[in-house]
């Protein structure tokens, strides 16, 4: 296959995945508002389109036409740059997450020209099957904290700065537990490639071998996404809206895209590592992947509507004195079992 055709097909594939990912973020926001409305015995959005299904489009139009505001004495360059960093670091990790086995045949005939789709895995349900996929995802996701800290400092607002500092401390604390929680999976699979990890779960999902690792991953992922009960970076009764306080219009929209994008990535990664990825009977692989991912997204929303948030000292205690020791114990037990069983 010549290079222009290869690049063109890759661009089409990446564009389609990005459009689906952005649409999913929009409708996860609507899903959260609907579920929270149900939990709180109210209707939720139901005015724009049938059953409120066009509410994300109305929200987008509203954000595009809202006034752009930059607070006085703010660092304008960094203030503009921060939402872009948060949004990009939420999109890039999805490139390494496999969402299906094969989405196209091995070859296609386009205008009489035979196109080999096995080149660069164009027929696979992943943008890039890299052999260090899990490291790539953790490395990119961890950069999001820079966007939040920069935005909090550049806003010239004490609530924004405190929110950024809290987020920094929270991310440093829980990234250790998050990384340690998946070591057991990597030991069992013997690979850092996410496609290989999913294929290794053909007969048994890794949650059966790593139940403690799965629970630790979920707790750390809730904290990494700053979701309830770990949403201390923007708790309204203390910090107004944390590092997002001074943001409006599409800059605020990018911060929201980043927040919900991280939640989807965390859910998809849990499915990939512990719940068999696209594996499942009868239904198409991509349907199984979506069912499992949205089940975990629903768990994120359900916890938000059900549980109160921790105090900050409780959050630090839970991360350093409970999650990390348990994660180290899980690694030790996995090693002992692999050695003697």
C-alpha atoms as one frame of an Amber mdcrd trajectory, in Angstrom:
protein
   0.000   0.000   0.000   1.405   3.385  -0.893   1.989   5.947   1.819  -0.717
   8.550   0.890  -3.463   5.902   0.941  -2.184   4.579   4.278  -2.111   8.065
   5.832  -5.546   8.888   4.418  -7.124   5.746   5.881  -5.454   6.357   9.249
  -6.804   9.937   9.308 -10.322   8.682   8.515 -10.131   6.056  11.276  -8.792
   8.505  13.889 -11.413  11.105  12.926 -14.263   8.608  13.251 -13.035   7.399
  16.658 -12.603  10.998  17.866 -16.116  11.981  16.732 -17.616   8.940  18.473
 -15.581   9.685  21.620 -16.729  13.344  21.732 -20.351  12.308  21.133 -20.044
   9.741  23.915 -18.777  12.426  26.310 -21.751  14.652  25.458 -24.251  11.894
  26.104 -22.503  10.690  29.282 -23.140  14.192  30.655 -26.822  13.841  29.710
 -26.869  10.333  31.210 -25.494  11.683  34.478 -28.081  14.458  34.657 -30.875
  11.964  33.936 -29.669   9.392  36.492 -29.111  12.041  39.179 -32.604  13.365
  38.451 -34.016   9.870  38.929 -32.095   9.388  42.196 -33.250  12.789  43.484
 -36.887  12.230  42.407 -36.974  14.927  39.709 -37.260  14.809  35.929 -33.835
  15.994  34.784 -33.404  17.465  31.258 -36.557  16.684  29.232 -37.348  19.825
  27.217 -34.914  19.818  24.265 -35.953  17.152  21.764 -37.656  13.836  22.588
 -36.767  12.775  26.161 -34.194  15.600  26.257 -31.901  13.814  23.767 -30.896
  17.090  22.074 -29.849  18.725  25.368 -26.088  18.205  24.636 -26.496  20.128
  21.360 -28.280  22.973  23.178 -25.515  23.044  25.801 -22.846  23.245  23.077
 -24.593  26.170  21.350 -24.959  27.968  24.695 -21.252  27.560  25.510 -20.171
  28.743  22.051 -22.148  31.992  22.386 -21.397  32.797  26.038 -19.166  35.758
  26.891 -15.416  35.087  27.026 -14.162  36.334  30.400 -10.603  36.636  31.648
 -10.169  37.823  35.252  -8.114  40.987  35.908  -4.362  40.445  36.507  -4.606
  36.828  35.293  -1.780  35.353  33.219  -3.694  35.298  29.936  -1.430  32.875
  28.054  -1.468  30.213  30.769  -5.158  30.884  31.503  -5.980  30.040  27.857
  -3.533  27.125  27.685  -4.759  25.201  30.765  -8.139  23.971  29.369  -6.409
  22.817  26.175  -3.954  20.700  28.179  -6.768  19.159  30.235  -8.834  18.298
  27.137  -5.959  16.882  25.033  -4.685  14.664  27.844  -8.198  13.221  28.110
  -8.425  12.385  24.388  -4.989  10.906  23.652  -5.118   7.834  25.969  -8.039
   6.361  24.024  -5.669   5.739  21.092  -4.205   2.699  22.888  -7.452   1.195
  24.240  -8.804  -1.690  22.107 -12.590  -1.480  21.724 -13.090  -4.470  19.378
 -11.178  -7.329  17.810 -11.761  -6.695  14.105 -13.950  -3.932  12.709 -13.164
  -4.440   9.005 -12.078  -7.351   6.729  -8.398  -7.867   5.957  -8.711  -6.189
   2.552 -11.093  -3.947   0.606 -11.453  -3.048  -3.045 -11.872   0.701  -3.548
 -12.342   1.887  -7.160 -10.609  -1.283  -8.410  -7.642  -0.806  -6.085  -6.965
  -3.584  -3.573  -6.358  -2.095  -0.131  -4.611  -4.242   2.503  -6.164  -3.227
   5.837  -3.832  -5.349   7.952  -1.162  -2.688   7.476  -0.906  -0.555  10.634
  -3.819  -2.573  12.116  -6.374  -0.596  10.098  -8.861  -3.481  10.397  -8.457
  -3.785  14.194 -10.578  -2.041  16.823  -7.722   0.052  18.156  -5.924   3.087
  16.781  -2.432   2.036  17.919  -1.571  -1.362  19.416   1.681  -0.305  21.071
   3.635  -2.753  23.213   3.779  -0.296  26.142   0.103   0.667  25.974  -0.536
   0.795  29.724   2.551   2.962  30.327   1.478   5.310  27.522  -1.994   5.759
  29.053  -0.667   6.439  32.562   1.975   8.843  31.235  -0.464  10.922  29.180
  -3.245  10.903  31.808  -0.871  12.091  34.516  -0.141  15.262  32.500  -3.715
  16.491  33.053  -2.795  17.700  36.525  -0.482  20.299  34.963  -3.438  21.844
  33.153  -5.444  22.096  36.375  -2.558  23.512  38.427  -1.622  26.011  35.710
  -5.260  27.082  35.372  -5.633  27.490  39.128  -2.490  29.612  39.416  -3.102
  31.688  36.270  -6.646  32.641  37.355  -5.327  34.965  40.098  -8.039  33.665
  42.441  -7.362  32.103  45.846 -10.133  29.512  45.471  -8.767  28.461  42.071
  -5.232  28.221  43.445  -6.345  26.123  46.432  -8.313  23.843  44.100  -5.238
  23.356  41.899  -3.023  22.594  44.897  -5.534  20.098  46.271  -5.725  18.365
  42.911  -1.929  18.168  42.722  -1.703  16.516  46.156  -4.566  14.154  45.328
  -3.091  13.064  41.989   0.373  12.447  43.454  -1.134  10.339  46.245  -3.469
   8.188  44.162  -1.351   7.705  41.033   0.920   5.482  43.128  -1.996   3.285
  44.176  -3.432   3.286  40.649  -0.148   2.125  39.136   0.394  -0.558  41.779
  -3.165  -1.892  41.425  -2.577  -3.034  37.823   0.805  -4.695  38.425  -0.924
  -7.994  39.224  -2.694  -7.946  35.850   0.587  -7.280  34.059   2.214 -10.183
  35.930  -0.568 -12.576  34.927  -0.719 -11.408  31.289   3.053 -11.044  30.870
   2.648  -8.022  28.605   2.108  -4.245  28.634   0.113  -4.372  25.382  -3.597
  -3.866  26.021  -4.577  -5.998  23.002  -2.498  -8.885  24.368  -4.056  -8.416
  27.824  -7.577  -8.650  26.365  -6.680 -11.708  24.275  -5.264 -13.378  27.418
  -8.742 -13.118  29.007 -10.384 -15.275  26.340 -11.144 -18.087  28.804 -11.270
 -16.182  32.126 -11.530 -12.475  32.943  -8.692 -11.185  35.094 -11.131  -9.942
  37.754 -11.318 -13.624  38.803  -7.546 -13.632  39.461  -7.303 -10.036  40.705
 -10.469  -9.138  42.688  -8.486  -7.026  45.172  -6.607  -5.327  42.330  -9.926
  -4.458  40.670 -11.328  -2.851  43.849  -8.096  -0.921  44.403  -8.121   0.246
  40.777 -11.720   1.465  41.095 -10.998   3.430  44.303  -7.880   5.020  42.811
  -9.668   5.765  39.530 -12.483   7.576  41.383  -9.835   9.755  43.060  -7.853
  10.303  39.851 -11.018  11.480  38.100 -11.856  13.656  41.149 -15.290  12.101
  41.376 -17.424  11.711  44.497 -16.447  10.856  47.234 -13.041  12.302  46.231
 -14.245  15.551  44.588 -12.542  17.858  47.062 -10.886  19.924  44.342 -14.149
  21.634  43.456 -16.403  21.190  46.475 -18.782  24.116  46.257 -19.103  24.829
  49.994 -15.341  25.325  50.366 -13.797  26.385  47.044 -16.739  27.663  44.896
 -15.673  25.491  41.915 -11.965  24.948  42.579  -9.564  25.597  39.712 -12.533
  26.060  37.348 -13.987  29.021  39.263 -12.959  31.780  36.808 -13.566  29.829
  33.609 -16.576  30.358  31.338 -17.801  29.634  27.771 -15.882  27.018  25.752
 -12.856  27.159  28.057 -15.107  25.790  30.802 -16.525  23.388  28.204 -13.022
  22.018  27.510 -12.485  21.452  31.243 -15.762  19.509  31.354 -14.721  17.506
  28.273 -11.503  16.636  30.091 -13.278  15.607  33.290 -15.793  13.317  31.609
 -13.183  12.089  29.110 -11.011  10.899  32.003 -14.010   9.103  33.524 -14.692
   7.266  30.241 -11.005   6.378  29.852 -10.864   5.051  33.436 -13.959   2.896
  32.799 -12.693   1.613  29.441  -9.300   0.788  30.937 -10.941  -1.150  33.797
 -12.923  -3.130  31.227  -9.741  -3.835  29.272  -7.638  -4.890  32.253 -10.138
  -6.762  34.436 -13.424  -7.446  32.598 -12.287  -9.129  29.407 -12.385  -6.096
  27.106 -14.445  -6.911  24.025 -14.730 -10.626  24.962 -18.246 -12.022  25.373
 -20.718 -14.514  23.837 -23.314 -13.975  21.069 -23.134 -10.181  20.741 -20.575
  -8.352  18.529 -17.318  -7.536  20.384 -17.808  -3.770  20.233 -21.268  -4.136
  21.828 -19.768  -6.077  24.745 -17.122  -3.390  25.188 -19.766  -0.633  25.253
 -22.041  -2.537  27.664 -19.222  -3.086  30.176 -17.881   0.462  29.850 -21.280
   2.107  30.355 -21.966  -0.167  33.334 -18.865   1.266  35.032 -19.798   4.819
  33.994 -23.181   4.219  35.628 -21.300   3.170  38.791 -19.438   6.502  38.774
 -22.764   8.360  38.511 -24.542   6.194  41.074 -21.786   6.781  43.648 -22.011
  10.546  43.035 -25.744  10.497  43.710 -25.440   8.299  46.795 -22.319   8.996
  48.880 -20.983  12.165  50.594 -17.419  13.350  50.010 -14.474  12.669  52.344
 -12.612  15.303  54.312  -9.193  16.048  52.833  -7.302  14.409  55.714  -9.465
  11.284  55.281  -8.659  11.270  51.571  -4.901  11.396  52.248  -5.153   8.718
  54.955  -7.138   6.407  52.692  -4.665   6.780  49.825  -1.356   6.403  51.682
  -2.259   4.091  54.590  -4.891   1.807  53.074  -4.730   1.661  49.267  -0.951
   1.578  48.819  -0.283  -1.133  51.473  -3.120  -3.252  50.062  -1.757  -2.807
  46.530   1.695  -3.955  47.663   0.096  -6.938  49.432  -1.780  -7.806  46.220
   1.478  -7.816  44.245   3.135 -10.044  46.872   0.233 -12.521  46.886   0.140
 -12.615  43.075   3.852 -13.388  42.951   3.594 -16.132  45.575   0.617 -17.764
  43.827   2.323 -17.623  40.422   5.450 -19.208  41.899   3.819 -22.114  43.738
   0.533 -22.815  41.890
